Amino acid sequence: MDLFRIESQKLVSVKAARFDKEKRLQELLENNLEESFRIRFLATEYSTGEKHAGRIDTLGIDENNTPVVIEYKRSTDANVVMQALYYLDWLVDHRAEFEKLVADKEGSAAIEKVSWSAPRVVCIAESYSKFDLHAVTQMGRDIELVEYTYYPDGYLVLDLKSGTPSSAPSANAVRKPAAEKKDYTTEMLLSQWGGNRAWAEEILEFAAELGDDVTIKPLKVYIAIRTAKNFACISGTTESLSLTFHLDPKDPCLMSNCENCRDVTGLGKWGTGDLQLFIKSDADVAKAKELLDLAYATRTGGA
């Protein structure tokens, strides 16, 4: 990726570099997990114990309350996918240990919110081989490969190269935590939305076609529409259907042209995002597509 700085209508090339130490990359991202991935930090250099004899770079919990392992590689590493798979299995086998970390950081009540339906591993490296990218798509596990490009002038680019595709089986289809009672699927949620199902299907089909990096992730009470982080969510019942977007509800241009939109900042809702749109007509479906397009295009910024 070529990056240029505009100076007096001239393009000045910004040169990329490599972090001199992997730890510098790790510390930078650990201090900015909320902004970069909407992941809440739990622990760093976490020991996997004598049996597994390893250390997990970062443990966290994401905006959907899903457990996350993050591994950093300063450059390309031939073992990155196998290591990710190893730590993913460690994570689902050590549920109680992870939940104790959550309780220590966020209080015991937070344990009830942890979703074990699809724990994730996020790998961050300078590049990946074509074999890594292919392996992740074939595994059907929630492993995301993110490439970074570091510019000493003050820029860091994070690019999601591969993640679990929308149609792939979830991680628990391969290995389910013992206490998890059910797998959540898009079909399971849509079947509960009655006459709103057709609108929801049309919206999800549009969202999935926004880009190769878009994932449709069903959860207990909503479906997240995401890349490396959510940019919209859809939830419904037989009586109502709504979406929330990671867009600024204080933007008068957005709100003035959206009759069924409202600002839900700080309010309880299903899903993440501060701008909510209720779907009551075909016109609202068209508006939902417009807002999805905008939220996807601007997904790297904001909360």
Buried (B, 14 or more C-beta within 10 A) or exposed (E): EEBEEEEEEEEEEBEBEEBEEBEEBBEBBBEEBBBBBBBBBBBBEBEBEEEBEEEBBBBBBBBBBBBBBBBBBBEEBEEBBEBBBBBBBBBBBBBEBBBEBBBEBBEEEBBEEBBBBBBBBBBBBBBBEEEBBEBBBEBBBBBBBBBBBBBEEEEBEBBBBBBBBBEBBBBBEBEBBEEBEEBBBBEEBBEEBEEBBEBBEBBBEBBBEBEEBBBBBBBBBBBBBBBBBBBBBBBBEEEEBBBBBBBBBEEEEBBEEBEBBBEBEEEEBBBBBBBBBBBBEEEBBEBBBBBBEBBBEBBBEEE
